[in-house]
Amino acid sequence: MAKQTKSETDPIPDDVTALSFEAAMAELEAIVQDLEGGQVDLDASIALYSRGAVLKRHCEAKLNAASEQVEKIVADSAGNAQATEPADIQ
């Protein structure tokens, strides 16, 4: 089992939890481009990397919640969705 770092166990900040999956992914993609561009100084790179790690955790949580919700869909004999049990989305 991999050791979790402090940032992996810290709560996700409110400004990130308010983001939709799509908005968080867009910001994460922009961070990756900035870091790959190599034009960011060291301190800014560290801050961007930290923000990217939080955004990654948020996106993973959103994907996991969506997966759980899909798994809870109940289908009738004809294969039509009858009901869902909403997953607790953070």
C-alpha positions as CSV (number, residue, x, y, z in Angstrom):
1,M,0.0,0.0,0.0
2,A,1.3,3.4,-1.0
3,K,1.9,5.9,1.8
4,Q,-0.4,8.9,1.6
5,T,1.1,12.3,1.8
6,K,-0.4,15.1,3.9
7,S,-1.9,16.7,0.8
8,E,-3.7,13.5,-0.1
9,T,-5.4,13.4,3.2
10,D,-6.2,17.1,3.6
11,P,-9.7,18.2,2.8
12,I,-10.2,19.7,-0.6
13,P,-10.5,23.6,-0.3
14,D,-14.0,25.1,-0.8
15,D,-12.9,27.0,-3.9
16,V,-12.1,23.7,-5.6
17,T,-15.1,21.8,-4.4
18,A,-17.3,24.4,-5.9
19,L,-15.9,23.7,-9.4
20,S,-17.6,21.3,-11.8
21,F,-15.6,18.4,-13.1
22,E,-15.2,20.2,-16.4
23,A,-14.0,23.4,-14.9
24,A,-11.5,21.6,-12.7
25,M,-10.2,19.6,-15.6
26,A,-9.8,22.8,-17.7
27,E,-7.8,24.4,-14.9
28,L,-5.7,21.3,-14.4
29,E,-4.9,21.1,-18.1
30,A,-3.9,24.8,-18.1
31,I,-1.6,24.1,-15.1
32,V,0.0,21.2,-16.9
33,Q,0.6,23.3,-20.0
34,D,2.2,26.1,-17.9
35,L,4.5,23.6,-16.1
36,E,5.4,21.8,-19.3
37,G,6.2,25.1,-21.0
38,G,9.1,25.6,-18.6
39,Q,8.6,29.4,-18.4
40,V,7.4,29.4,-14.7
41,D,9.8,30.1,-11.9
42,L,10.5,27.6,-9.2
43,D,8.2,29.0,-6.5
44,A,5.3,29.5,-9.0
45,S,5.9,25.9,-10.2
46,I,5.6,24.5,-6.7
47,A,2.4,26.5,-6.2
48,L,1.0,25.3,-9.5
49,Y,1.9,21.7,-8.8
50,S,0.2,21.9,-5.4
51,R,-2.9,23.4,-7.0
52,G,-2.8,20.7,-9.7
53,A,-2.6,17.9,-7.1
54,V,-5.8,19.3,-5.3
55,L,-7.6,19.6,-8.7
56,K,-6.6,16.0,-9.5
57,R,-8.0,14.8,-6.2
58,H,-11.3,16.7,-6.8
59,C,-11.7,15.3,-10.3
60,E,-11.0,11.8,-9.1
61,A,-13.6,12.2,-6.3
62,K,-16.2,13.5,-8.9
63,L,-15.5,10.5,-11.2
64,N,-15.8,8.0,-8.3
65,A,-19.1,9.6,-7.2
66,A,-20.4,9.4,-10.8
67,S,-19.3,5.8,-11.1
68,E,-21.1,4.9,-7.8
69,Q,-24.2,6.6,-9.0
70,V,-24.2,4.7,-12.3
71,E,-23.7,1.5,-10.4
72,K,-26.9,2.2,-8.4
73,I,-29.1,2.6,-11.5
74,V,-31.9,0.0,-11.3
75,A,-33.2,-1.3,-14.6
76,D,-36.5,-3.0,-15.4
77,S,-36.9,-6.2,-17.4
78,A,-36.8,-4.3,-20.6
79,G,-33.5,-2.7,-19.7
80,N,-35.0,0.8,-19.0
81,A,-33.7,2.8,-16.0
82,Q,-36.4,2.7,-13.3
83,A,-34.7,4.6,-10.5
84,T,-31.5,5.7,-9.1
85,E,-30.2,6.0,-5.6
86,P,-28.2,9.2,-5.6
87,A,-24.6,8.8,-4.4
88,D,-23.3,11.2,-1.7
89,I,-21.5,13.7,-3.9
90,Q,-18.9,15.8,-2.0
